[in-house]
Amino acid sequence: MKKTTLEYRMMLEHNRLKVPNAKLLTGSVSGLYPIILDGGRTTIFISDLEKEVETRERYQLRRDSRLNIFTKKPKV
């Protein structure tokens, strides 16, 4: 006889079998490399360690451009 009770349908083990593995790993940092930026205040996880320098440069450029918007410009 098949178990069709509400408790069985709500069990995580039962539902987990229907969910693809890619969705179960969403938000997981396994297999990713951490890059610590901004003196330890920001951490970015990347999958390719060879792009570390590029990621650091992009972050610095974005940070500099964002800071220029909020600083007062001298009146001429």
N, C-alpha and C positions, 0 to 999 in steps of 0.2 A: 504494500500500500504506500502511495506517495505521501510525503509530508507536505501538506498545503496549509498548515496553520500560519497565522499571522506572525507568530514569533519566529518561525523558521524563515519566512520571507524577509524579515527585518534583520536577520543575522548578518553581520559583516562578512563572514566567510562565504555565505551564499552569494551575496552581491559582488564580492571581490572577484569571483570566478568569471563574471560577465564583463568586467572592466579591463580594457587593454593595459598592458604593462607600462606603456608610454604615459598614460594618464595617471598611473599610480606614482610615477616618479616625478611628477610636476612639482617644482619647488625644491627638489632634492639637489644637493650640491655634491653628490658623489660623482667622482670623475672630473670635477672642475677644479681649477687652480685659483686660489685667492690672490688678489692684488690689493695691497693696503695703501691707500692714498690719504692725503690731507693729514699726515701725522697720526694716522690710526683712527680718524673719525669716519672714514669712508672705506668700505670694502666692496670690491667688484669681483665677481667670479667669472672666469673665462674658460673656454674649453681648449684653446690652443695657446700653449705657453710661449710660443714664438712671437705672439702678438702683444706681449707685455709692454714693450717700449711704445708701440703705436697707441695702445690703450692709455698709457700714462700721458702721452703728448695730447691726445684728444681731450682727455679730462682737464688737463691744464688749460688748453685753449678755450674750452667751454666755460671753465671757471673764470678765466680772465675776462672773457667777453660779457659774462653775466655781471661781474663786479663793476665793469665800466658803465653799465647802464644805471646802477644805483649810486654811483659816486657823483658828487656835485661838480659841475664843470665851471671853471672860472669865467666870469663875465669879461668880455673884451671891450 
